[in-house]
Amino acid sequence: MVTPTRLAAVCRARDRLRELGPSAPSVRALATDAGLTTTGFIRIFAAVFGETPHQYRIRSRLEHAKRLLAEGELSVTEICFSLGFSSLGSFSHQFGQRVGVSPSAYRRRLRRQLGTPGVPPRALTPGCLELMAVALGGPGTSPG
């Protein structure tokens, strides 16, 4: 059984798994901070969140990569290393495996869908802004 204290510690650790760069904590350090063994931490994390800390970290980084690719300011290589991947090959493999296309193909597809440079695709626009655009009769929308 997961106690409320342990659950809170694992939730804090999940937030820290999103940290990027050389200061990103290891799973072992997060387990220690949570007062658990590494194995116990991984087991509780997976039971609570449905994936291991490693899987969560990769998924979080890839979601961030998708946003950066959509913005289009950084190269794929710059995105790869800024997110803490050890190599471009590793990044491209993980991205392709989870997203279904390479990072470059993902960016090209977004650019084709965009039509307007610098405007994020609808999939990246918060729902409240979409509703406002419809209510105000914004471009490409038709009210009610």
C-alpha positions as CSV (number, residue, x, y, z in Angstrom):
1,M,0.0,0.0,0.0
2,V,1.2,3.5,-0.9
3,T,1.0,5.9,2.1
4,P,0.0,9.5,1.5
5,T,3.6,10.6,2.4
6,R,5.1,8.2,-0.1
7,L,2.6,9.2,-2.7
8,A,3.5,12.9,-2.2
9,A,7.2,12.1,-2.4
10,V,6.7,10.2,-5.7
11,C,4.6,13.0,-7.1
12,R,7.4,15.5,-6.3
13,A,9.9,13.1,-7.9
14,R,7.7,13.0,-11.1
15,D,7.9,16.8,-11.3
16,R,11.7,16.7,-11.0
17,L,11.9,14.1,-13.8
18,R,10.9,16.9,-16.2
19,E,14.1,18.8,-15.4
20,L,16.5,19.0,-18.3
21,G,20.3,19.2,-18.8
22,P,23.2,18.1,-16.6
23,S,21.4,19.0,-13.4
24,A,18.5,16.6,-14.0
25,P,18.4,14.2,-11.1
26,S,19.0,10.4,-11.6
27,V,16.3,7.9,-10.6
28,R,18.6,6.7,-7.8
29,A,18.8,10.3,-6.4
30,L,15.0,10.7,-6.6
31,A,14.5,7.4,-4.9
32,T,16.8,8.4,-2.1
33,D,15.0,11.8,-1.7
34,A,11.7,9.9,-1.5
35,G,13.2,7.6,1.2
36,L,12.9,4.5,-1.0
37,T,15.2,2.0,-2.6
38,T,15.6,2.5,-6.3
39,T,13.6,-0.7,-7.0
40,G,10.9,0.3,-4.5
41,F,10.7,3.7,-6.1
42,I,10.4,2.4,-9.6
43,R,7.7,-0.1,-8.5
44,I,5.6,2.5,-6.7
45,F,6.1,5.1,-9.5
46,A,4.9,2.5,-12.1
47,A,1.9,1.5,-10.0
48,V,0.8,5.1,-9.5
49,F,1.6,6.6,-13.0
50,G,1.4,3.5,-15.2
51,E,5.0,3.8,-16.5
52,T,8.5,3.7,-15.1
53,P,10.4,6.9,-14.2
54,H,12.6,6.3,-17.3
55,Q,9.6,6.0,-19.6
56,Y,8.0,9.1,-18.1
57,R,11.3,11.1,-18.5
58,I,11.6,10.1,-22.2
59,R,7.9,10.8,-22.9
60,S,8.2,14.2,-21.2
61,R,11.3,15.1,-23.2
62,L,9.7,14.0,-26.4
63,E,6.6,16.1,-25.7
64,H,8.9,19.1,-25.2
65,A,10.7,18.2,-28.4
66,K,7.4,18.3,-30.3
67,R,6.8,21.8,-29.0
68,L,10.3,22.9,-30.0
69,L,10.0,21.3,-33.4
70,A,6.7,23.2,-33.9
71,E,8.3,26.5,-33.0
72,G,11.0,25.9,-35.6
73,E,13.8,28.0,-34.1
74,L,16.2,25.2,-33.2
75,S,17.7,22.5,-35.3
76,V,16.9,18.9,-34.6
77,T,20.4,18.4,-33.2
78,E,20.1,21.5,-30.9
79,I,16.8,20.2,-29.7
80,C,18.3,16.7,-29.1
81,F,21.1,17.9,-26.9
82,S,19.1,20.6,-25.1
83,L,16.7,18.0,-23.9
84,G,19.5,15.8,-22.5
85,F,19.6,13.0,-25.1
86,S,23.0,11.4,-25.3
87,S,23.1,11.3,-29.1
88,L,21.1,12.4,-32.2
89,G,20.7,8.7,-33.1
90,S,19.2,7.9,-29.7
91,F,16.8,10.9,-29.9
92,S,15.7,10.1,-33.4
93,H,15.1,6.5,-32.6
94,Q,13.1,7.3,-29.5
95,F,11.1,10.0,-31.3
96,G,10.4,7.7,-34.3
97,Q,9.4,4.8,-32.1
98,R,6.9,6.8,-30.0
99,V,5.7,9.5,-32.4
100,G,5.7,7.3,-35.6
101,V,7.9,9.6,-37.7
102,S,11.4,11.1,-37.5
103,P,11.8,14.6,-35.9
104,S,12.5,16.1,-39.3
105,A,9.5,14.5,-40.8
106,Y,7.4,15.7,-37.9
107,R,8.6,19.2,-38.4
108,R,7.9,19.1,-42.2
109,R,4.4,17.7,-41.6
110,L,3.7,20.6,-39.1
111,R,4.9,23.2,-41.6
112,R,2.6,21.8,-44.3
113,Q,-0.3,21.9,-41.9
114,L,0.5,25.4,-40.6
115,G,0.2,27.4,-43.7
116,T,1.2,30.5,-41.8
117,P,4.8,30.7,-40.5
118,G,5.1,31.3,-36.8
119,V,1.6,30.2,-36.0
120,P,1.3,27.0,-34.0
121,P,-0.9,24.3,-35.4
122,R,-4.4,23.9,-34.0
123,A,-3.3,20.8,-32.1
124,L,-0.9,23.0,-30.1
125,T,-3.4,25.8,-29.4
126,P,-5.1,25.6,-26.0
127,G,-8.8,24.8,-26.3
128,C,-9.9,28.0,-24.6
129,L,-8.3,30.0,-27.4
130,E,-10.0,27.8,-30.0
131,L,-13.4,28.5,-28.4
132,M,-12.7,32.2,-28.3
133,A,-11.7,32.2,-32.0
134,V,-15.0,30.4,-32.8
135,A,-17.1,32.8,-30.6
136,L,-15.4,35.8,-32.2
137,G,-15.6,34.5,-35.7
138,G,-11.9,34.4,-36.1
139,P,-10.0,33.3,-39.3
140,G,-10.8,29.8,-40.4
141,T,-13.8,29.4,-38.0
142,S,-17.5,29.8,-38.4
143,P,-19.5,30.7,-35.3
144,G,-22.3,28.3,-34.2
